[in-house]
Amino acid sequence: MDEKGHMRLTLESVRELIAKDVPNVEITTLEEELGSGRGDNYTSMLYRIRAKGRRHIESGEWIDYECAIIYKVLPQSREHREAFKSEQLFRNEVAFYTHVWPALNKLQTNDRKVFSGVAKIYAARIDLIAMEDLRERGFKMADRRKGLQLDHLKRALKALAGFHALSLTLREMRPEEFARLTDPDVGQGIQEALFRTENEDWYRQYYQEAAKNAIKMVSDGLPSHMEYKRIEIMEKLRSFLNDDVFFRTMSELAASRGPLTVFCHGDCWTNNILFKDDAEANEEDVCLLDFQLSRVGSLALDLANFLYCCTSGEIRRAHMTQLLQHYHFHLMSSLRTLNPEQPPKDPSIMWELGLLNVRTPVHLLESLTYRLNEEMRRCGRFGVGLALDILPISTCESEEAPDMYERSETCKEKQSTRAPPRGGEECARLMTDLVLELVHNHAL
């Protein structure tokens, strides 16, 4: 704690963190800066540290040593912590880094690596998460206001396919361990942190405002050539966003279990995906951040989150089938890499998603993609529900976003933290395109 009672890393605590990972190091100085700006992070406060000192090597010499760490702590403002359920989300992420990710990563032995896009963790505890600063390895965040283009979309989908394949493999090969890690009651599992029926009253005001904004955006932004379907479109949207329907539907979709149940990242939007554009052939070029909203559910929940909240309608209209096929291919390939000798217990289940044969004939691929489209259609409403929140956040100006570094006494109204940005012209265009697409696909 600093003199104001805020959790901060000190020189001594950084020494301890680094010493666990790198022996014979002396840290003498720290340089610290804010790790994110307004609109880039909503549930915690990020700081970047550059630790400098020297390291004793085998030859007996001392050499200069530097280490860059990024760490997150809970918001200073109690109002922000309560409004965004920050403490609950923090616990979920700690469980992921402490228990879930190590179990998944253990499957990648004997060169069976399919996904390594998780930062090295120095500490994960209830009040602090410290990890490597991925900027040091050349990773960068895309511009949240521009969204992702085709190359970045394909690279991120390949990473998600590998990540999901680890869950499917753990479930197949070590079902008891998978069950334990998906059971929050045993203390090691992750749990749904947002869409739980007991949270409905708490988030009601937030989503009422978000729904009202979305309805207005779509109503005002409906293109003239769709006017003849205005009544149908608006009725379907209002029906889904009805106060008695929305949160219950989102909770049911999040809680649904089936043959495609995996550990979902849970928050696949632009700011939580880092890219390395100059990566070597066998080097990881995508890293996933912020597992606070990680959940256990259908892999299509992550896909709906990603494809409906990080792309434009133009890209989906031109490339949606191609993107789903790309994900298919890498999911199939990853499953075979992880477990080449033993086929799935129920091949028909995997066949339904096109996972049985990497060399699926072209004439069958359309049929298999259709089946994935069916799963995406089932979870499409989940993507719309997330878009209510993510699209206004991702398109707003930084000064319109909540300031997580704001002190409690400067938060004049708790109300201000319980509503998303209203959403401007670009947000309205993205929201309207998404709703029209899902109505057309009978997903809404």
N, C-alpha and C positions, 0 to 999 in steps of 0.2 A: 504494500500500500504506500502511496505517496502521502505528502503532508495534507492533501485534501481528501484522503480516504479512497482514492481510486487505485484499482489494481494496475500496477506497472512492473515491468521487469527491471531489476537492478543489476549492477555490474556483477555482484556476487551470484545472483540467481542465474544469469547468463553463463557465468563460469561453470556452474553446476550442470546446466543443461548440455553444454558443449563437451564437458569432461566425460559424460556418459557415452558419448559417441566417438570422440577423438581424444586419445590419451596424450599426456605430456604437452599440454597447451596452457599457456599463460595468457589470460585476457586482461588487457590494461585499460582500454577505452571503449566507450559505446557512443554511437551516433544514432539518434532516433528521429523518425518523422512519421506523420500520419500515413497509414497504409491504404486509405481509400478516401474518395471524395463523396460529397452528397450525391445520393442516387445510385451509388455503386454497391452499397451494403446496407441492409435494413435491420438486422437482428443483433449485431455486435459491433464493437469498435476494433479497428485494425491498426496496428503499428508496425513499422519496419525498423529493424535494428541492424546496424553494421558493427560487429564486434571485431576489434583489432588487437593484436598481440604478437606472440611468437610461439613457435613449436619446436620441441626438442626432437631431433631425428636420430636414426640409428647410428650415424657416423659420429654423434656427439655434438654436432653443431646445432645452433639455434637459427631458425629461418623465420621470416615474417609470415604471419598467419592472419587471414581475414575470414569471417563467416557472416553471411546475411541471413537473418531470421525474420519471419513475419509472425506476429502473434495477435490473437484476438482475445478480448475480454468482454464482459457484459457492458451494455451501455451505462454511462454514468447516471442518466436520468431514470429514476424508478418508473416514471410514467411510460417511457419508451420500453423498458423491460417488461412491464405488465401488458402494454398494448400489443407487443409482438411476441409474447410468450417466450422471451429470450432465454430464460433459465431452463425451461423445458426443452427447447431446441438445442441448447448447449449440451444438456445431458445426452440427448440422442446422438449428437456428433461424437461425443466422447466414447459412447458405446460402439459406434462404427469403427473409429480408429483403434480402439483398445481390443475389441473382440472380433468384429465381423471382418474387417479387412485382413487381419493376420490369418484368419481361417481361409479366406478366399485365396490369398496370396500363396499359401502353402501348397495349393494345387499346381502351381507353376514350377514344378521341378523337372530336372532332366530336359532342359531346353523346351519345355512345353509352355512357353510364355505367350499369352494372348492379350494381356492388358497390364500395364504398369504405370498408368497415368494417375497415381496418387502421390502427393508430396511426402517427403520424409518427415516424420513427426518426431519432434524433440520432447514434447510433453502434451498430454491430453488429460486434463482433470476438470473438475466441475467449475472452476473459476478461470481456467486458462488453457488455451490451445496454442502451442508454438510449433512452427514447421519451417522447412526451408523456404527461402524466398526464391520462387521459381523464375524470377526475372534473371537470376544469376545464370541460369541454364538457357536463357534466350526465349523463354515463354512470354507471350504477350496476350493481353485481353483485347478482343475485338471491340469496336465502337458499338455500344449498346443501342445507340440511336439509329445506326445504319443497318443493324441486323447482320445475318450471316449469308454469305454468297455460296455458290454451289460447291466449290472446292472445300471450304471450311465445313460445310454441312456433311459432305461425304466423309471427311476425316473424323468428325465428331461421331457420326453414326458407326463407323468402324470401331471406334473406342467403346461406344456403348454396347456394341455387339459382343466385344471381348469381355466387358464387365458383366453383362447379363449371362454370358456363357459360363462364367465362373460360378454363378449362383446355381444354374441348372445342373452343372457338374457336381457341385457340392451336395445338392439335393439328391442326385442319383447315387453318388458314391458313398456319402456319409449322411444318410437321412436323419440320424439321431442328432448329429451336430447341427445340421440345418434347422431342425425343429427347435433345438435349444436357443439358437441365435435369432430365431423369429418369435421367441416367447419373452416378452419384456418382464414377465413376472419372476423369471429366474435371475434377473439382475444383469444379464449380459446381452440380452436381445434389444433390437431397436423396435420402435413402435410408431404408429401414426401420430404425429405431433399436432397436426392441424385439423384434418377433417375427421373429428370424433364427435359423436352425438353430444357428449357432455360439453363440447366447446361451442355449441350452436348459439346459445344466448350471448356468450362472450363476443363472438364475431358478428352477431346479427347486424349491428349498426354499421360496421365496416362494409359488409357485403350488400346491405341495403343501398348504401351510397354508391358502391361500385356497380351494382345492377342498374340503378337509376341512370348513372352516367353512360353505361353501355347501351341501354335502350334508346337514350336520346341520340347517341352517336350513330347507331344503325338507322334509326328513323330519319334523321337529318341527312345521312350519307347514302341512302338507298339510291342507286343509279336510276335514271329515268326509264331505261329499258326493263327494269324489274318492278316498275310501279304496279303492273297488273297482278303481281304476287305479293304486294305489300301486306295485305291482311293476313295471308298465310304465314309469311316470314315473321311478322311482328307477334302474331299469336303464339307461334312456336317458341320464340325467344322469351316472351313474357311468361309462358307456361313453365319453361325450365327455370327461369329466375324468380318464380313465385316464392314468396317468403316461406311457405310451408313445404316447398319441394326442393329448393336448391341445395341447401346444406345436407339434407338427408340423402339426396341422390349422390352428391359428391362423397359423402361418408360411405355409402354402400359400394360405390365403385372402388374407392380406396381399400375397402376391407375385403373385397371379393378375392377368393382363392381358387386356383385352378392349375392345370398342367403347365402354364406359362408363368407361374409365380416365381419372382426373383427378388433379390434385394435391389430396389429401385434407388437411383440417385435421389429422385424426389424433387429436385429444383433445377431442372435442365434449362436454364435460360442463359443468355449470352455472357453475362458477367461471371458465371460459374464454370466457364470452359476456356482454358488457356491453350494457345497454339504456338508451336515452334515452327516457323516457316522454312528454316534452313536445316532441318533435322537430317541426319544421315539415314541411309537405307534401313538399318536395323535399330534405329533409335526412336524412342517414343516421341510423337509430335503433338499429342493432345493430353492435357491433364485436366481432371475434374476437381473442382473445389467445392467446399461448403456442403457437407453431408448432413446438415442439421435437419433437413426435411426428409432424410432417407426413410423409406417405408418398405414394407413387404407387400407386393402386389404384382399385377400383370405387367410384363415388360412393356406392353402397349401404353401404360400410363406415362412412362418416360418418353416414349416416342411421340405421344400426343402433346405432352408438355413441350418437347423440343421442336417438333415440326410445325405446331400451330402457334407457338409463341416466339420463335426465333427466325421465321421466314415470312416472306411476303406472299400474297395470293398469286402474284405473277410467277414466282418460283415454283410454288406448289402445282399450279396448273400445268406448267411446262415439264416438271421433273419429279412429281410425287411418286409415280410408279417406279421410275429409275432409282430414286432414293430408297424406297422400300426394298427393291431388289438388291441394292447395294448392302443394306443392312442384313437381309436374308443370307447373302453369300458369306459375309464375314461371321455371322452367327454360326452357320453350318461349319465353316472352316475352323472356327475356334473350338467348337464342340469336338470335332474329330482330333484336333491337336491335343486337347486335354485328356481325351479318353479314346484312343484309336482302337483298342482291342475289344472294348465292350460296347455294344449298341445300347440304346436306351431301352429301359424295361418295356415301354409301350411304344414301339416304332410308329404306330398309327397316329399317336398324338404328335410326334415330331413331324411326321409326314404332312399333317394338316398345315404346318407352318413352313413346309418346304425344307425341313432340316435334315432329311434322311440322306440325301445324296448331293454332294457338292456339284456333281456334274449333271444336274437335272436338265433333261432335254428342253430346248427352247419352247417347244409346243406345250410343255407342262408348266413352264415357269409362270405363264399368265394365270393359270388356274391356281397355282400356289400363292401368287401375289394376291389374287382375289380373296383367298382365305385369310391372309394377313390383313387385307382391307376390312374384312368382316370384324376382326378383333379391334382394329382401329376405329371402326364405326361404333362398336360397343363402347369404346372408351372416348369417343369423340367429344361427348358432352363434358368429360373431365378436362379436356384441353380448353374448351370454351370457359369453363369455370375458372381455370388458372389464368386465362387471358384477361379476365376482368381485372385482375391485379397486376399481371406482368406487363401487359401492353401499355397501360398508362405510366408505369414505372420506367419501362425501357425507353419510352419516347419523350419523357418530360425533360425540361431543362433542369440542370443540377440544382438551381436555387429553388425549384418547386418541390424538391424531394425533402423528406424529413432529415434533420441533422442529428445523427446518432451521437455526436460528440457534445451536444448541447447539455448543459447542466440542468438539474431538476428545477432550480429556482428560476431559470429562464423560460421554462415551459409554462406559459400562462394558462393554457387550457389543455387538459388531457384529451379533449375532443380532437385537437389538431393532429394527434398521432393515430386517430382511429378512422381515417378516411384516406383513400388513395388519391393521387393527383387526378384532376378531372379528365385529362386527356385532350390533346389538341387535334389539329387537322390530320396529321400522320397517323395518330392513334385511331381516329375515327375511320380512316381508310382501311387500316389493318383489321380492325374489329368488324367492319361491315363485310369485307372480303371473307373473313373467317366464318361468320354466321351464314352468309350466302352459300359458301362451300359445303358446310355441314348440313344445311337444309337440303341442298341438292343431293347430297349423299345419304339422306335419310338418317343422319346421325343426330339430328336435333328435331 
